[in-house]
Amino acid sequence: MKKIIISVIAIIAIFLSGNFTFCQVSTNFNKLELTDKIVNKDTKLSLNNDLNQVNRIENYPAENKEKSPLLGAAMSLIIPGSGEFYAKSYIKSAIFFAAEAGLWTVYAIFQGKGNNKTDEFQNYANGNWDIRKYAQWLKDQSFQSSSGINPLEPNVEVLRGQINVCEEVNFSHTLPPWGEQQYYEVIGKYQNFIYGWSTAAPDITKNNYEHYVLPQVTSYMSDRQKANDYFSISSYSLDAVVLNHLLSAADAAWSVTVFNKNINVSTSVKFRNVYSITQSKYALTPFLNLQANF
């Protein structure tokens, strides 16, 4: 019963002092009796016995306790926006999370476009560039070391090896194995491979191949570039995802710090000698001061 009376008096004293908080205070006073009145207007209490002990606890609810900036940063580093949510900064939380979802969507879309366009130009090359036609042209034009090329060689890899011997002597690039990324690049990028294309005319010779423009090759290289552009956009979106994680982590740490600064809770227990009117003497009296500013 004494604990309840003291808690009620403490709450009344807080309201009288003009400071408000929703909190719980638990104290344990032994061998103390509350006097029958408050001594003065600033909530000083008159007690008639010595104070044996005071047990102090945290004086504000868990949801208003200070939060960890490090935890907030770690949360946003994993899931952007979660640290801001932890700091009760809901608008920024939604912005960072929406940015994360949007960037991953962009990545998925353009990665898919890049893959589709890659399949498209590779399938086109498979149907329109012929290693045997290219080998025959090298032999017919009497390029150095072309005598060892047999265009009718049944094993394509053996034929490619024969072609490479000739290429190493005459050109800057050799034909890579079929299906490799470099294979699809060089057959369209370098002029010595031009005669392997299906629309290549007999007028392409050893003397003019370096400056010969074949529309088929131009179109093929344009499709390759589109695929690369799609992959570049998806790559940029991944870079932006990483940046979004870092920015959100930094902002979360700041938001938690600001949140903590907005909770300014002070608690103190002081002891004074207060004159008791009923006892006609001074008594050691505890004063609990609770203040929360938002």
Secondary structure, 3 states (H helix, E strand, C coil): CHHHHHHHHHHHHHHHHCCCCCCCCCCCCCCCCEEEEECCCCCCEEECCCCCCCCCCCCCCHHHCCCCHHHHHHHHHHCCCHHHHHCCCHHHHHHHHHHHHHHHHHHHHHHHHHHHHHHHHHHHHHHHECHHHHHHHHHHCCCCCCCCCCCCCCCHHHHHHHHHHHHHHHCCCCCCCCCCHHHHHHHHHCHHHHHHECCCCCCCCCCCHHHCCCHHHHHHHHHHHHHHHHHHHHHHHHHHHHHHHHHHHHHHHHHHHHHHHCCEEEEEEEEEEEEECCCCEEEEEEEEEEEEEC
